[in-house]
Amino acid sequence: MRNSKIHRKTRETDIKVDLDLDGTGQSAIQTGIDFFDHMLNHLALHGFFDLEIEAQGDLEVDAHHTIEDCALALGQAFNEALGERSGITRMGSAYVPMDEALALVVVDLSGRPYCVFQAEWHGAMIGQMPVSMVKHFFSSLAVTMRANVHGQLLRSEDDHHGAEALFKALGRALGDSCRKHSRREDSIPSTKGTL
């Protein structure tokens, strides 16, 4: 079973994550930030991950700590559920349109954390979520997931559409990367023999 449960507790946040890589896309997300919940539901649905996240954070300050720590905990959950990363496809990419918006996300579960992210936004907030936190989510996730994550918002006129396309593309790319490859059996997808 490729699943994990993570509990991350700091003075700023208390976050529980339950992840099943081989799910059907079912999710139950409660972070206190409605738009962020909406994005995480898309990630789970389009990656075919079963995902539960329950987060309590210092939202009286702002959304930063909660979103950042959810990303760190979720990345840790992916890293733990993947184990030695044997038999996985390892790399995945997805172009996703959302009306006028178009996003590209490419993932390599290489064991090396790195994030490149490009997006231009039209405002400062989407609901209760600062648009700057989209990039921060991607980069924080990459660190604890131990993965290369490249995200690019190729075009967008509506920030909601742009963010949604990015999170859907992230789900699709992660789903493909985590998927077991029928011809790989249990071998590690690296000439090094380890990831």
N, C-alpha and C positions, 0 to 999 in steps of 0.2 A: 504494500500500500504506500503510495507516494503522497503522504499527507503530513501536516505538522500543526502544532498548536504553540503559539508564542504569547507570552505575557510580558509586556514592557511597561515598567512603572518608574516614573521619575517624579520629582517635585512639581512638574508642570503637567504631566499627562499620565493616564492609566489606560493602557490599550491591550485588548485581547484579540488575537487573530487565529482563526481556524481555517486552514486551507487544504483542499484536496485537488491535486493536479489533474486527476482523472475523473472529474465530475461531469455535470451536464450544464453548467452555467447558472446554477441556483445561487442566490446571494441574500444575505441579511446584513445590511450595513447601517450602523448608527454612530455617527461621529459628532452630531450636533451642528454640522455644516451641510445643509441640504444639497447644495449644488455638488459638493465633494462626494456625498453619498451617491448622487446620481451618476457621477463619473466612475466611481468604483463599481457600481452595479453594471455599467457598460463593460468595464474591463473583465469582470467575471463572466458575463454572458458571452462575449465574443471570443474569450479564451477557453471556454468550456471548463472553467474552474468553479468548484463549489467553494464559496468564500463567505465567512462570517467575520465581521469586524465590529467590535464594541469599544468605543473610545470616549473617555471623559478627559477634557482638557481645559486649560485656562482661557476659555473663549472670552472672558471678560477683558483680557489683555488684547488678544486678536486671534486669528485663525492659524498663525504661523506654526506654533509648537505642535498643535494637534495634527496638522497636515504633514509636517516634517516627520513626526514620530510615527504616524500611521505608515508613511512610506518606509521608514527604517524597519519597523516591525514586519511589514508585508515582505520586504526584501529578505529579511531574515527567515521568514516562513518559506519563501521560495527556495532559498539556499538549503535549508534543512530538509525540505521535502524532496529536493533533487538528489540529495546524498552525494555519491561519488560522480553523479551525472552520467552514469553508464547507460548506453543504449539510446540516448536522446538524439534528436535531430540536430540540436545545438544552436543553429542559426535560423532566424525567421524574419520575414519582412512583410509589411502590409501598407498598401495605399488605401485610404478610406475617404470617400467624399461625404460631406454632410451639406446638402444644398449647394451653396456657392463655395463652401470651404473644402479644402483638400489637404490631407495630412499624410505624411510618410513616417513610419517608425521601423527601424531595423534593430534587431537584438541578436547578440552573440553571447551565449552563456559560457563564456571563455574562462571564467574564474578571475578575470582581471577587471576590476571596476573602472569604468570610464563613461562619461556622458557628454554628448554633444547635442545641443538643443538650439533651434532657431525658430523664433516666432515673433511676429509683430502684432501688438494688440491695439485696440481702439479706445479702450477705457481702462480704469484701474481695478474694477471689481466685476465679478460675475456672481450675482446673488451676494452671499456672505463670503465668497472666496476671492482673495486678491489674485489677479491674473499672473502676477510674478510667482505665485506658488505652484503653477503648473510646471514650470521649469524646475523649481526646487523639488517637487515631488519626483520627477523623472531622475534627477541627479541623486537624490537621497536613496531612492529605490535601487539604482545601479550599484551604489556603494555596498549595501548589505546583501544584495542578491549576487554580488560578485560577477557582474555582467557589463558588457559594452551595450549602451543604449543610445541610439541616435534618433532624435525626434525633430521633424521639420514641418512647420505649418507652411505649406506652399502657397496658399492663398486663402483669404477669409475676409468677409465684410462684417460678420457678426461674431463677436467673441464667444458666445455660447456655442455656436456651430463649430468654431475653430477648436475649442477645448474638447468638445465632444468627439470630433473627428480624431484628435490626437489620442484620447483615451481608448476609443474603439480600436484604433490602429495598434496601440500598445497591447491590448488584449489579444488581437489576432496574431501579432508577431510573437508574443510570449507563448500563446497556445501552440504555434508551430514549432517554436524552439524547444519547448518542454516535451513535445510528443515523442513517444518511443518510435524508433525507426525499425521497420520490419526486417531490414537486411543487416542491421547493426548488432542485433542480439544484445549482449551485455558488455560489449567492448566500449572503451572510452573514446569519444570522437575527437582525438587529438594525436598527432604524431609523437607527442611527448609521452603519451600513455597516462596522462593525468590532467585534470582541469582544476 
